[in-house]
Amino acid sequence: MRIRYVRELLSRLGVAPAGRSALVIGSVRGDLARHLAGLGLRVTAVDPSPVATRRARERDSDPGLGIRSETAEADDLDRLGGPFDVVYCADTLEVPDDLDRVVGAAAAVLAAGGILFYDTVTRSPLSGIVYLGLFQGLPSTRIMPPGRYTAARLRRPDEVLRALAAHGLTGEDVRGFKPGNPVDLVKAVFARRSGRISDDGVVDLVEFVLEKPGARPVVTYLGCARRI
């Protein structure tokens, strides 16, 4: 779903990805980085976890992919080079207490005319139930470590857009996404909690769909902004 969104927005904005540079912030084991490399982008992938970086390097051992994986915090990107034509903040904006600092660090390594993508969780009654309750609160459905999400760090689209604008980025799109069948997500959560499947197995069991443009995100959303 993420890569479908990237393809759609790059096409809408008239940006051909082949040969351009990209930075993935919060790359974990490198799945998104590999998909972006498949579009022809030269990808640098960073994650704060050395373990995740090691696993990403093991999975991306083919030099033909052209992926560089490094360990770095989301607000410590200067040493990675750049500027980058595309920056993607994956599961990142809901992690720091200081949103402005992280957005500023991403904006600082974005090239003129560059595109910044992000996905995150909005603040709403339903997102609180799902992310604060089911995903990390209740023992029977917990698949996230306690404290991974807090109510204060769940940010509505307007709050993220203000932070982007403060660093010279113009919002181009915001789109909610959700599981096509919520029952599949419930089943996958229980299967993951019981250890019957891995995180990769959750992706295999649940198909996510993009909501229509203009619809207000209820739980999770993607966004795109551009440096003019």
N, C-alpha and C positions, 0 to 999 in steps of 0.2 A: 504493500500500500504506500509506504514512504517513497519508493522509487517511482511508482506510478504518478504520485503527486509531483515529484521533482521533474519527471519528463513532461508532464502537462504544463507546469509553470514555465520551464525553460522554453518550451515551444511557444507559449503565449507571449513571452517577453522577447522572443526572437533571438535567443541565445543558443548557439550550437555548442554542445558540450565537448566534442572531440578536440583533444589537445589542450584543453584548459586545465587549470589547477584547482584542486578542491581540498578542503580541510574538514574532517569529521571530528567534532568534539563530543566525547562520550561514546567512543567507538566500541567499547566492550571487546567482544571477540572478532570484530571486523566484518560482520555480515553486511551492514550498510556500505562500508567502504568497498567491499567486493562488487556490490551492485553498481555503485557509482563508477568504479573502474570499468565495468562492463559497458558503460555509456561512452567510454573513451576519455574520461577524466584522469588526470594524474593526481593520485590521492595520497594525502598525508592523514593518518588516523591517530588520534591521541585519546588516552584514557588515564585517569588518575591511578588506576590499579596496575602495578607491575605484573601481576599474575595475568590479568586480561591482555596486557601487551604481549607477554610471552606466548600466550595461546593464539593470539592473532598472528604473530609471526610464524608460528608453527603451521597454521592453516594457510598462510599466504606465502609459503616458501617458493612458489613459482615466480621467478623474477619477471616473467612476462606480464604479470598483473600490474606491476609498477606501483605497488602500495608500500608506503613507508609507515611503520607503526612505531609510535613513541609513547613514553609515559610523561604526562604533564597534567597539571591542574587546569581547569577551564579559564582561570584568570592569569595564566602564566604561559602565554603563547608566543611571545616575542622571539624566542630562540628557535622557533620552527621555520623561520624564513618567511616567505610570502613577499608581497601580498598574494592572496588567493582569490581566484575568480568566483568560487563558490565556497561558502562555509555552511556547514550543517551542524546545529546544536541538537543532538539526539538525547532525549531524556535528561536534559541538563538544566533547563531554566527553573525547574521545580526543586532543584537540589540546594543551591546556595541561599544563604540568608540575604546577601547583598546582590540583588538582581542587576543593579546598575553596573556594578564592577564587572560582572561576567559579560554582560552585553557590550560594555565598553571594550573589553579585551577582544571579543570577537569582531567588533566593528573596526578595531585598530589594525587587524590583519586582513581586512577585506579590501580588495582592489576597487578603484573608481569604476562605477558601473557594475560592481559585483553583486551577487545575489546571496542573501542569507536565508537559509531555511531553518525551521525549528519545529519541534513537537513537544507538547507539554500537557499539563492537566489544569483545567479551569477550577475555580472555586464555586461550588454549588452544593446544595443538599445531597444530590445524588453522587457527586464525585467524593464527598466526604464519606458516604456510606461505603462506596466501593473501595477507595484507596486507603482511607484511614481506618475503616472498620474491617471489611472483608479481607483485603490484601495484606494488612499488617497487624490488625487488632485481634480478630477472633482466632484462637488456636486451631480450630478445625479447617480454616480456609487461609491461614497465613502463608504467603509465598514471598513476602518481602521482610527484611529485617526491621524491627521496631525503630521508628524515627526516620526511616527513609523518606517518608512524606509527613508534612505537618500542614495544618490548616493555613498558617501564615504564608507558606511557600507555594500554595496553590494559587495561581494568578489568572485573573480573567484576561481575555484578549485585549481589552482597552488598557490594562496596566502594562502589558508587554509592549503594546504599540507606543505608549508614551516613553518607555525606556529606550526603545529603538530610535524614536524621533530625537531624543536627547543626544544621540550619538550620530546624527546625520543620516539615518536610514528611513526610507519611506515605505510604509506597509503596502504591499501589493495584493495580498490575499490572506484570508483566514478561513479555515475549513474544518468543521468538526468531523470526527470519525468515530466509528462504533462497531461492535461485533454485528455481523449480518444476522446472526441468531444468538441472542443472549444466553439461551440454554446451553449452547456449545461452550460458551465461556465458563459457565458454572461448572460444567462437566470437566473442562480442562483444568480449572482451579483445584477441584477435588483430586483429580488424577495427579497433578503436580505436587500437591501437598502430601499425598500418600506415597510419592516416590515412584509411581508407575510410569511417569514420563519425565523427560527433562524440559528445560526451558524451550529447546528447539521443538519438542513435541507439542507444546502449547500453540506454537505458530502453525503447526501442521493441522491441529484440530479446529482452530478458530479462524474464520475468514472475516477480515475487517473491511468495511466499506466507507467511502467518503460521503459525507452529507452534501446536500446541494449548497452552492454558493449563496451566502446571505443568511443561512440558517444559524441561529445562535448555538454555539457549542454547549453541550450539556455536561460532558465529562472530559473528553480528550479532544485535542485539536492540533492541526498543523497550521503553519504560517509561513509567509514569504515576505521578505523586505529587500529593498534595493538601495545601494548607495549611488546617488545621482551625481 
